[in-house]
């Protein structure tokens, strides 16, 4: 009886403590892109470093597309979440070609229903295909907006927010394009994944964009750029140049004002995902684990994030 009483008291106190604990704030994730097809290693490493989730691309987890619960069991065992899964692979991703609109909508709704919805995700992050040879036209922006509105409307029934990702070398690259698509889309159905590096390299101020569209931010991607891109307003760097010198840098490189972004997020009491959207390291860029440690240290030391696992990070 004494043992049972002690057990009752200990579990009761634990329950009270759990109720009194701070509520979840910001959760941090890694990009599954770092590990390419080896999502299993990504899950293990993400958990070991104390991050809370992983965000892969569809083309890298095709072996699980038809069996989402098998992947979910691995995530649950590691104590981390699937943040979302980006579109890609065999899907049609033509958002500015009216002849491809119906198939693009069908493919995205099917993937949201048959895969992403099984993981309790709150948003569906999507890329928007290749940029046309000339700047995206008004008609193309209208086609994109109509496609996004329809996908967003249909996937809302699965509890998902559609969240396009402004990305250099895509039809949604420059500030006028982003603002026009935000005007043309329904805020009930179309949100954003704001990426600090892509906004910067596309000639935008990430802090301003995030302030202006804060109610429509579904999630955030963190990566840095070289310091010379701070306040950049020039032509978008080329893919050829990116192949020679990686445009995407670890946090702290100086191109993005992360302290200012975090002041905004704290002031707005942001509760959601921030994904460290890194590429696999190139020659001379260290190892995956070395880069994760650099970014974890920046979050903890410079932004004063308290990482914990399992659990959440509090700003």
C-alpha positions, 0 to 999 in steps of 0.5 A: 500500500505504501508503494502504491501511495508513493506511486499515486503521489509521484504520478499525481505531482507529475501531472500537476507539473505538466499542467503548470509547465510552459506551453509549447512555443517554437519548435525547431526542425532539420531539413530532410534534404540534408540526408537526401534519400537516407531519411532514417539517418536523418531521423536518428541524427535530428533526435540526437541533436535535440531538434523536434522534427524533420522536413523532407522532400517527397522525391527523397521518401518515395519508398514511404509514400504508399506506407506513411504509417511505417515512416510514422512509427520511426518518427514516433520511436525517435520522439520527433515529428514530421513537420511537413513534406514538400511536393516534388518527385513525380507530381505535376508542379506547373503553377503558371501553365493553365494547361497543367492546372487541373493535374497540379491541383489533383496531384497536390490534393492527393498527396496531402490526403494520402500522405501528409494528413497521416502525420498530424501536420498543420501545413503543406509546404510547396515549391512552385516549379521553375522560373520562366525565361522572363519575369513572371507575368500578370497572367501567370501570377493570376494562374498561380493564384487560382491554382493555390486557392483551389488546392488550399480550399480542398486541403483545408478539409484535412486540417492543412494550410497550403504554404507556398515557398517563395524561392529564387529561380521560381515563378515566385522570386521577387517582391512584386510577385510575392505581394501580388500573389498575396493580393490574389489569394484567399487568406483563409486558404493560402499561407506562406513558408518564409525562407530567410535566405531566399527572401534576402537573395530575391531582393527582399527584407525578410523582417519587413515581409514577415511583419507585413504577412505575419498572419499568413505565415504557416512556418519559417525556414532559417538559413543564412547568406554571405554578409554582402547580401545584407540589404541586397536589392540587386539581380538574383544570383544565378544558379551557375554561380550557386554551383560554384559557391554555395549561396546558402550558409549556416546561421551567423554568416551575416547576410540575415538579421536573425536577432531582428527576426527573433525580436519580431517572433517573440513580440508576436508570440510565434508558436510554430515550426522553424526548419533549419533548411540546409543543403548537404555540405559540399567539399570543404564545408564540414560534415553534417553533424559539424554544421548542425552543431554550428547552427544549434550553437548559434540558436542557443548562444546568439538567439537564446533559444532553450532547446529541449528534447523531447519537448519544445524550444522556448524563445 
